[in-house]
């Protein structure tokens, strides 16, 4: 749902238009949610997850953005933000989280710096897995990373017209700050922020 289109300002071009979140509820790090009763584990991505992450991106982008911004925007976004090089770089830098069920990646979130901000760049869950809290669990993991890094806020953006994104982010405490008009007849990018309390649980 994030639609920043500002990869030139970011390290490693770790960008995307933001997430197709979990609508109705919408690393090798040991922070996996191993207690998940539905068999879905949220953890830091590793190299072996590359194919699964790319699959989530390609499968969600068409459904999410073609109705809002058209096929050319989808093709541009996939070519910029969902290539092996971009995703591999994000995984190597520890900026990609995955939700995994069995051997399948069913959700993805990426984050990274932009100026002084902690930005959520991507958050997508495969349509067949919406409504099970996976998007919310990915969001909780992103918040935990921001808190660990002692960031005071998380920022993100989504394309105007993505009502699923608008509802999901509002539910998770984000408020709109401003909008950017990209031109070329594309919808505006709606920027949001969530302030993090110093004592917020990770």
C-alpha positions in Angstrom: 0.0 0.0 0.0 2.9 2.4 0.3 3.2 4.4 -2.7 6.2 6.6 -2.2 8.0 6.3 -5.5 11.0 7.9 -3.9 13.6 5.1 -4.2 16.2 7.5 -5.3 16.2 9.0 -1.7 16.6 5.7 0.0 19.5 3.4 0.7 19.3 0.4 -1.5 16.1 1.5 -3.2 14.1 -0.4 -0.6 10.8 1.0 -1.7 7.4 0.1 -2.9 4.0 1.5 -3.0 2.6 0.3 0.3 0.8 -2.7 1.3 -2.2 -4.7 0.5 -2.9 -5.3 4.1 -4.8 -7.8 6.0 -8.2 -6.4 5.4 -10.6 -7.6 7.9 -8.4 -7.8 10.8 -7.9 -6.6 9.2 17.2 -13.2 9.7 17.7 -15.7 11.1 16.5 -14.0 14.3 14.9 -15.8 17.1 11.9 -13.5 17.2 9.7 -15.8 15.2 6.1 -15.9 16.4 6.4 -19.6 17.1 3.3 -19.7 19.2 1.0 -19.0 16.3 -1.9 -21.3 16.4 -2.7 -21.0 12.7 0.7 -22.3 11.7 1.9 -18.9 10.4 5.3 -17.7 11.6 6.4 -14.1 11.3 10.2 -13.7 11.2 13.1 -11.9 9.5 13.5 -13.0 5.9 16.5 -15.0 4.8 18.0 -15.7 1.3 15.9 -18.8 0.7 12.7 -16.6 1.0 13.6 -14.6 -2.1 11.3 -16.5 -4.4 8.4 -16.4 -2.0 8.8 -12.6 -1.4 8.8 -11.9 -5.1 5.8 -14.1 -5.6 3.8 -12.2 -2.9 4.8 -8.9 -4.6 3.8 -10.0 -8.1 0.6 -11.6 -7.0 -0.7 -8.8 -4.9 0.4 -5.8 -7.0 -1.8 -6.6 -10.0 -4.9 -7.0 -7.9 -4.2 -4.0 -5.7 -3.0 -1.4 -8.1 -4.4 -2.1 -11.6 -7.9 -0.9 -10.6 -6.5 2.2 -8.9 -3.6 3.3 -11.2 -3.7 1.1 -14.3 -1.4 -1.6 -15.8 1.4 0.8 -16.6 1.8 1.7 -13.0 1.8 -1.9 -12.0 4.5 -2.8 -14.6 6.6 0.2 -13.4 6.3 -0.7 -9.8 7.2 -4.4 -10.3 10.2 -3.4 -12.4 11.4 -0.9 -9.8 10.6 -2.5 -6.4 10.0 -6.2 -6.9 13.2 -7.3 -8.7 15.6 -9.9 -7.3 18.3 -7.3 -6.8 16.1 -4.9 -4.8 14.5 -7.7 -2.6 17.9 -9.4 -2.0 19.4 -6.1 -0.9 16.6 -5.5 1.6 16.8 -9.1 2.9 20.6 -8.7 3.4 20.1 -5.5 5.3 17.6 -7.1 7.7 14.8 -4.9 6.4 12.4 -7.6 5.3 9.9 -9.6 7.4 8.0 -12.5 6.1 4.9 -14.4 7.3 5.4 -18.1 6.5 2.9 -20.9 6.5 4.6 -24.2 6.0 7.1 -23.6 3.2 5.1 -20.8 1.7 5.6 -17.0 2.2 2.1 -15.6 2.5 2.9 -12.1 3.7 5.7 -9.5 3.5 6.7 -6.3 5.2 9.8 -4.1 4.5 11.0 -1.1 6.3 14.0 1.3 6.1 15.3 4.8 6.6 14.2 7.9 4.8 16.0 11.0 6.1 15.4 10.7 9.9 12.3 8.6 9.6 11.6 4.9 10.0 9.4 4.1 7.0 7.2 1.1 6.4 7.7 0.6 2.6 5.7 -2.6 2.0 3.1 -4.6 3.7 1.3 -7.2 1.6 -0.6 -10.4 2.4 -1.8 -12.8 -0.2 -5.6 -12.4 -0.8 -6.3 -16.0 0.1 -4.8 -15.3 3.6 -6.7 -12.1 4.4 -8.8 -12.0 7.5 -6.5 -14.1 9.7 -4.6 -11.4 11.4 -1.4 -11.9 9.4 -1.2 -8.2 8.3 -1.6 -7.2 11.9 1.1 -9.5 13.1 3.5 -8.2 10.4 2.7 -4.7 11.6 3.4 -5.6 15.2 6.8 -7.0 14.1 7.6 -3.8 12.3 6.6 -1.7 15.3 8.9 -3.9 17.4 11.8 -3.2 15.1 11.1 0.5 15.2 11.0 0.4 19.0 14.2 -1.6 19.2 15.9 1.1 17.0 14.6 3.8 19.4 12.6 5.5 16.7 9.8 7.9 17.8 7.5 7.3 14.8 6.7 5.2 11.8 5.7 6.8 8.5 4.2 5.3 5.4 2.1 6.1 2.4 -0.6 4.5 0.3 -2.3 5.4 -3.0 -5.5 7.3 -2.8 -8.3 4.8 -3.7 -6.8 1.9 -1.7 -9.5 1.8 0.9 -8.3 -1.4 2.4 -5.0 0.3 3.1 -6.7 3.3 4.6 -8.8 1.3 7.0 -6.0 -1.0 8.0 -3.5 1.8 8.8 -6.1 3.8 10.6 -7.0 0.8 12.7 -3.3 0.5 13.6 -3.0 4.0 14.9 -1.7 5.9 11.8 -3.1 9.4 11.0 -2.8 11.3 7.8 -0.2 14.0 7.6 -0.1 15.2 4.0 -0.6 14.2 0.4 1.7 14.2 -2.6 0.5 14.5 -6.2 2.8 12.4 -8.5 1.3 13.8 -11.7 0.8 11.9 -14.9 -2.8 11.3 -13.9 -1.8 8.9 -11.0 -3.7 9.0 -7.7 -2.2 11.0 -4.8 0.1 9.4 -2.2 -1.5 9.7 1.2 1.2 9.9 3.9 0.5 8.8 7.5 2.4 8.6 10.7 2.1 6.7 13.9 3.8 8.1 17.0 5.5 5.5 19.2 5.5 5.9 23.0 8.8 5.3 24.7 7.2 2.6 26.8 5.4 0.9 23.9 5.9 -2.8 24.0 8.2 -4.2 21.3 
